[in-house]
Amino acid sequence: MSMEPLWGLLQGAKRLSPRPSQTIYKHVEGTQQGCPEEEEEDGEEVAGPPVHFCAMELRGPEPLGAQAGRQNPGLWAAAGRRGAAYLALTALLIFTGAFLLGYVAFRGSCQACGNDVLVVNEDVNYEPGPDSHQSTLYWSDLQAMFLRHLGEGSLENTIRQTSLRERVAGSAGMAALAQDIRAELSRQKLDHVWTDTHYVGLQFPDRVHPNTLHWVDEAGRPGEQLPLEDPDVYCPYSATGNATGELVYAHYGRSEDLQHLRAQGVEPAGRLLLVRLGVISFAQKVASAQDFGAGGVLIYPDPADFSQDPHKPGLSSARAVYGHVHLGTGDPYTPGFPSFNQTQFPPVQSSGLPSIPAQPVSADVASLLLRKIGGPVAPQEWQGRLPGSPYRLGPGPGLLLGVNNHRASTPISNIFGCIEGRSEPDHYVVIGAQRDAWGPGAAKSAVGTAILQELVRTFSSMVSNGFRPRRSLLFISWDGGDFGSVGSTEWLEGYLSLLHLKAVVYVSLDSAVLGDDKFHAKTSPLLISLIENIIKQVDSPNHSGQTLYEQVLFNNQSWDAEVIQPLPMDSSAYSFTAFAGVPAMEFSFVEHPLSLQDGQAYPFLHTKDDTYENLHKALRGRLPAVAQAVAQLAGLLLIRLSHDHLLPLDFGRYGEVVLRHIGSLNEFSGDLKARGLTLQWVYSARGDYIRAAEKLRKEIYSSESSDERLMRMYNVRIMRVEFYFLSQYVSPADSPFRHIFLGRGDHTLGALLDHVRLLRSNGSGALGAASSGVMTGLGFQESRFRRQLALLTWTLQGAANALSGDVWNIDNNF
């Protein structure tokens, strides 16, 4: 038997066999020892096919190539007396050839290498589109291409020019800017450019009847008027009308602050509260005050909450800070419904609209008020830096607050640009930036708008040079962001049934540059591993020779404890995750030290001093470098999310999240057991989710990445994990934020924890109400606990079942 036909058959099979564009397996912790790394790349064919075996060794005849080269027909004629031996040798060679043929035709994975493997690597190869004549693009090629084109833009000039334009939602200046940005997107020759217009209810100050603040005498008559320096500064969505009451200092206005006041014998109910800017949002401060029965809220910036560096610009003591007080997102007058023109809405309002008035005041006005307050001295940690006597809790003299804001139906426009994907065009990677601003808004929205435009230009140039993403890239410029992410939420409400099936990830560019020292990412747990991977490849803008990851580790060995934070409600990314079930992230550079969660260490945010000049001074001339770092980070994230064969979403992370929350509940297991109650069902559901995640990880590891149908099936399961955590047992109209970890309502894990805490708090009614979104009533109620436990457990169990795939694959112990 001649070996030439067999070798020719092998070579032909190799040429016809599918060539995966990505098959990279890395040995990770927990796998069996002895399995070498396997790495396959597209390259030139060679004479002898490389063969790698895992955890096995084949001993026998010499390599095929060598054997084939020594064939001599004369030997076969002279070996008649030993035919049986050569027949056995021939059979062995045929077996070996068949083995090699099967291996080349189907480059399967080594299933003996263990189970705990996640495929994420920087050496992934990317194939260009079918119409491209470029050679194969690897991750390093794409990275270099992106950085080369990104460097051609002028971010700094765009930030400056944008901050100089009027950008209040609904204004003529905003309409002109929207037209300019749409024209810019059209010039980039994207596949699709369009605009969505919504007619929303916004609240504005009344120029004829501005908001007022008066002292009140003992008889209740208005006295001297206190100066509100800028009548344009107000709290959108505040309740209108008058509120009268004695003044009380309430620190940051959190629920625990108001509990402390009660413990000190200072009752918040019926009083006007003076609270400091920071830690929680304006809306949360007003909601907490309302829960405790307060009559109104005054919010001021305390110098203690900002940098004391004399070399950096500081906020004027005469400046007040703007902020909306709707505890929610979107148009509060059409909750759960999109505000398209001529749409008929039910006559309801958002439950997040406050029923008490609120008004920002400057540090100067706050100083006048604090000097008049008596009562106990505030705790040391409550003391600020305003001049005068020590901060006291109150009560102080009476005040009359008058709020005369008015509601107006206002058109807002979101602008969209799209690069269609080549393999999964119906899956969208979305990146957006707020365009509007109440003032100059350099840090708030001009930076994000400039970076968004630069990324559009950069990716358009990359497409012209051979790059084509697997998934579609959707670039969006949002309107109405300063009123509570109105534009983005209305879009989600209008297309919710479509987006939860098609949107892969949302990346927000809002408030991305508030400093140049610390890096923070507010994100879904699904994206933490990807963020870690990307920041290892982006240079620090102010630590030469270090990556962002190395900069973080220099101060804290636990990088995620230093960087990762949960998504806050005042982020445009929040609605994507808590309302639509789409994993989202928002990242920013901030000043050090950062004592506040909302990034207020930059003092000019939401003021008329948020100018390009002040932002440039605050960053000591490093604004271009920091903005460039943000653009690099966002761009590399988009490449990975839009072009990896397997979506780089770490679906196993939520098992850790559940475990962490269950740890908080375990503290009360004894109290519950004494009442005949148990948390066992939650434990079982959590175990099923962990098993489903591990099973899917094994399936992915042992499958072939060149199988497009199989990869798409896995990607669909992975990209919907976040959606699985939206409770299917509550109405989106009644409880729009259905996410059991991030949302608000009785269905959330936070609400369950707040309720269980009542077992030890003697039924204090408002504790935790503003954070979980539910009043805790008169105390612990067994029937309510059982309902909450059922809502939480079955949502978690449903996530485990959905992650398992087909119904015949579900394996749980519930």
C-alpha angles and dihedrals in degrees: 000000000000120000096210095083091048093050091047090051090052092050092049092049090052092052092049097042118101112264110216116223091210129027112141123149122186123193107239136185113295099031125118117274123246099044111120123219113270119209124173123185134177108258145131118312116249133203096257119041112233112238125194124189122195121220092345138083126208114211124184137078123017120273117297095244092055093044092050091052093058102051112139118180090203091066091057092053092050095048100069093119090055097043094127093057093048090046089058091048091049091051090052091051091049090050091049092049092049089050091052091046092053091047094052094044092051115025095198126180127262102254093186092068095086136265109259100083130132115189109225120137139151095222094070114140120226124203118218122235122283093258094051124100093197122117122251113300118221126199090261089051092051092045092052092045092051094048092046094054094039091059092062096071132083109231096167095057092048091051091051095047094045093050090055093059127087106252108168109142110263095016127127090243090055092051090052092049090049090055091049093051092048089051090050092052090049091053090058091066095234119175093249135011123179145147132232117203124200129185106220138175110249128175123227135178118265107243092196095048107028123191115273142199123201137176113242124215125224091269090057095251119140113253134173116002117234116222118256095192099203118036089194092067111090145133111260113224094021114148110260127231135055130313124189127190148117117287122253128181109227105176108224094348096244121151090252090052091054091046088055091052090055091047088055092051095255108127115209094197114108093007134109110244124217108205135176126243116253148040093066131030127268089252093054091049092053093044091053091048091050091049089056093048099254118161099221145339135236115195122199138173112246117207089226090070095060137063115287093203106132090206092063126073115257136203116268114249087232093060123100122199125238122227139152120238103206106124093218141035135267130024105339091203093062103037112187093003130091116248099230117155116272092011114143113231132191112253096256137118131210115276085224093071109107123236094209128068123252132190135180117234132187127251088254092058091044089053091055090050096047092053089061096050119101132178129082120353111256118249117271093254089055094056116109135188103260113128120251135050123350116285111269130194098228154165098226135173123315122272135193116213118192120191118186103172116150133213122236132184103238133185115229127183131212115199122212135194125180139195106195119228120236101220106020105022091158092063113081130206102199128202123177146170134198112249103187127078135184091218132006088311097194095156096027100056115341093074093049093045091051093048091047091054091047092051091050090053093045097050091044089055091048091053089053088054098053105281119127120170120227090226129041120267114219118195116193134186108201128211127204095031096138090061094058109295089301097160097048094044094049089052091051091048091050096051104023096126089054102038099054087061098043112026110092103182139345121218118193122206095188118130089356095151115047095136141341107245116063126042120212132179122197104198154144112269089243090072101046096094092048092050090051090052094049099046088057087066101044119084118234110252093221107024107071115219094015132102120224088256093054090047090055094047091051089071102027130022090208101070096185093051087055098043113023123083132164119260112268122218092243091063119096086224091063096075092051091059106028096038107026102026095237117139109245142177140195121190134185146172112237140179124269127271097037108190095163128070096217098058097251092148082098096076101204101059111128093008135104087251093067090109132147090249094054093045090050091050093046089056092044092236096313096109094109092050094048093045089050090052090052091050091050092049093048093045095051090048090053092050093052094044096045100039112030111107089225116041109249094228115134100221092176092068094081090065087065091047092053091047092052093051093045087054088062091051093048089071088071099042092105093052090050094046089054087060093046093255130128141189092212094116091059090049091052093049091049090052091051091052091051091050092047091050092049092047091052090048090055092048092052092047094052096045133089115256093207090067099098095188092052093046091050091051091053092045092053090054093046098046092052097054091098091051090054088066093061107101110245090197099071130063118254088218093055098033108021094175098064098161107124093216103033103023136091126243144062091295094066128098089234091058091049091051092048090050094049090051088065087074086078104026101069092242100297099184108216103035109133094353096125092050099047096033095233131098110236093220124204099332143296113344119192095205091052091047092053091050093048091048091051093049092049097041097049093047090053091044090049089054090053092049094047092049089054091066119215120033092246090059096056111117114175139146097218 
